[in-house]
């Protein structure tokens, strides 16, 4: 018998964190869902407000000093903030707490497992959302899909309890049989679309038509495909075609979180994407020229934008 999820917390209020906080706060009782943040950050958030599609969110906050174990914690920080987020979230982890991460890349679950144990951490991949956060307002016409899974077989009852909870919160949820395959597939997409829209300072419109950005995006994805197969992850060209159908369906005026970070002068997730690909290329002794090009180009853009 699994424990029903009745309390939840989120840490990180970027585009995805705000999107999921809006859904969970609306679906749960006010004292059953809260945002974990430091006192200074809470003060700033309350002063500036948090808006989704122009509407203010009424959120509850807890500081790391307020020990209050919950049934579910959702990590939605940037990867470079994850070590601090793990420390801040620790007081809210109890014996039955489940943990998921909507971070990009293929490594956040391993960091969470190291901190909290494999029995608490489930794997997660999100895609298809159209969420642009400018200042304190999130424009989010499409919340996309969230997939949760485990690496073992068969899938456990706790996974389906989590999926049921998220579905009741108004999310579109999948429980794929091979979540690691899906994580690598998402890495392949991000290595293409996130990096190219950042490197070429463009919207989805520029990668939905023939031209250099689209060609570079596809080439970057193919490098990930090659490495995935070397890592015994069965990605195929069909996965690229499926993602391209998603890309071509996106709102043309939208753009990725990586470009949002560059425009805002924030550190990007470059090391999660090109950085990971380059290291894996070195491991397998193969060249990764496209991701190396994107790494160099975005690094220079971060320097010009005075990203710290």
N, C-alpha and C positions, 0 to 999 in steps of 0.2 A: 504494500500500500504506500503510495507516494504522498508526500505532504503537499497540500494545496497551496499555491502561491497566493498570498493575501497581502504581502507587503513587498515593496520594491524601492530601489534607489537607482539613481543614475549619476555618473560622474563625468563631467565634460559637457559644455553647452555651446559647442560649435554648431555647424549646420545639422549634422546628424543627431547630436545630443539634443538640440532644441526640437527637432522634428519628433523624436521619440518621447521626449519629455511632454510635449503637447498631447500626444496620444495617451500616454499613461496617466497624466494628471487629469485628463478628461474622463478616463474610464474608471479611475479608482477614487476611493474616499480620500479627502484632503490629508488626513493624518496617516494614510497608508502608503503614500508615495512622496518622496522628497529628492532633492538634488544635494549631493555632497559637494561642499566647497569650503574654502577657508573664509575666515571672518572678513578679511579685506575684499575678497572676490564677491562675497555675498553683498557687502555694502555697495560695491560698484554696480552689481547687477540690479539691486533694488533701486539705486539712484537713476540708472539709465533705462531700466525696464527691459523686458523680453517680449518680442512681438513675433507672431506668425501670420503672414499674409495681412499685416496691418492691425491684427487684433492682439491685445495684451494677454500674456499668460499670467495666471495667478498660481505661483509655485511656492512650495514649502521647501525650506533649506535646513540642512544640518551641517555643523562643523565636525571635523574629525575628533574633536574633544567630546562629542556627544555619542557615547557608545550605545548603539541601538541596532542589534543584529536584525537583518531582514531576510526574506525568502529568496530575493533575486537582486543582484547588482549588475547593471549594464554599464560597461566601460565604453565611453565615446570620446575620449581625449585624442589628441594627436600622439603618434607613436613616441616622439621624443619626450612627451610629458608622462608616458606610462609609468616609469619608475616612481615618480612622485605621486601619481594617482593611486598606485598600488598601496603606498604607505598611508595615504589619506583615507582610503576605503577600508583598510584593515579592521578598524574598530567596528565596522558594520557587518563583518563576516562572522556568522555563527555556525553551529554544527550542521545545520541543514541548508545553508545558503548555496544557491546556484549562481554561477557567474558566467556571463557571456560578454564578448567584445565585438563591437562593430567596426573596429579598426581595420584599415587596409593591410595588405601584406599577408605573410604566411607565418609570422613569428609571435604575435601577441599572446596567443593561447599558451605557448610554451613558457613565456614569462609569467603568465598568471598561474600556470600549473606549478612552476617553481616556487611561487609565493604562497599559494593557497592549497595546493594538492589537486591531483587529477580527479578526485572524487567530486569536486565542486565545479569544475570547469567544463562547459560544453562549447563546441565549435560553432562558429557563426559566420555567415557571409551575407552581405546586403548588396543589392543592385537595383538599377532601374529607377532610382529616385531622381527627381528634378528639384534640387534644393540649393538655393543661393542665399547666403547670409551676407548682407551688407550692413555694417554697423550693428545695431541691436534688433534688426528686423530680418526674419527668414521668409523668403518667398518660396513656397513649396506647393506647386500644383500637383505633384505626384510623389507619393511616399514610397513607391517601388515595392520590392519584395525582400523579406528577411528569411534566410534559411538557417536552421539550427540542426546540429547533428553530432554524432559521436564517431570515434574511430573504430570502436569495437562492433561486433555483430553477435546477436541481434540487437536492435536499438532498444534502449531501456524505457521503462514506464516514466521516469523523470523527464525524459526528452519530450514525450507526448503531453505531459502535464504542462511543460513550458510552452509548447506549441499551442496548446489550447488556451493558455493564459494570454499569449500574444495575439491570438486570433480574436479573443473576446475584447481586446483593447483596440480592435479595428485595424490590425495589420494583416497583410497578405503573407502567409507563412508556408514554407516548404520544409520537409524533413527528408532530404536526399539520402540515399543509402551510402554514398561516398562523399562525405563533406570535404575531405582533403582534395579530391579532384576538383570540386567546385571552388575551393580556395585558390588553387593554382590557376584555374580558369579565370577567376576574377583578377589575379595578379597579372595574367596575360593581357586582360582588357586594360587595366590601369597603366601598365607599362606603355601601352599604346595611347589611349585617349587622354589620360590625365597628363602625361608628360608632353604630348604633342600640343595640346591646347595651351599648356603653360609655355612651352618653348617657342611657339609661333604666335602667342598672345591672341588666340582666336576663340571663337564660339564653336558650338557644335556644327554650325552651318558650313564652316570651312573643311570639316572632316567628313561631311556628308556628300561631297562632290569630288570629282577627280581633281588631283592636284598634289603638290608636294606634301602638305600636311597629311593627307590620307595615305599616300604611299609610305611615308615614314612611319605612320601609325601601324600599318600592316606589317612592315618590316620588323618593327620593335616587338610586335606580338609573335611573329614567327621565331624570333630568337628565344622567347620564353617557351614556346612549344618545343623547340629542340631540347632545351635544358630539362623541361618537365619529363620528357621521354627518357632522358639519361638518368633522371631521379626515379624512374619507374612509375611515373604518374601518366596515365593513359590519355593525355590530351590528343586531339586530332585536328585536322584542318576543318572538320565540321564545327568544332567549337569556335573557331575564328569566325566562320560564316554565321553562326548563331549570334555571336556578339555584334557582328556588323549589322545584323538586322535590328538589334536593340539600339545601336548607335544611330542608325538611319531613322529610327522612330522618335528620337528625342526632339524636344522643342528646339528649333534651330538657333534661337537667340540665347539659349542657356549655355552654361559653361561649367567646367569641373571645379572641384574644391581646390585642386592644385593651382589653377589659375587664380582663383579667389585669394589664396594665400599670397601669391606673388603680388597681386594688385594691392593687398592690404599691408605689404611689407612684413609678412610673417614667414617663418621658416616652413619650407615645404616638406613633403614626405618623399623626397627624392631618393634617400637611402633605402627606403622600403621597396622602391621600384627598380630604377636603374642600378642602385647600389647592390641590391640583392642579385640582380641578373649578372652584373660584372663579377661579383664574388663567385657565383656558381660557374660562370664561364672559366674563371681561373681554376676552380676546383676540377673541372672536367677538361681543362686544357683546350678550350675552343674560344675563338674570337667572338666578341659581342660588339661589333663596330657601331651599330645603330643606337643601342642603349648607352654606349660610351659617348657618342656624339651628343645625345640628349642630356646626359649627366653633365658634360662640360658646358653645354649651352645654358642649362637651367642654373648651374652653379654660378655662371657669370651674371645671369639675370638677378639672382639673389644678391650678389655683390653690388650690382648697380642700384638695387632697391634698398640697400642698407639693411638686409635681413640679418638679424643677430643669431 
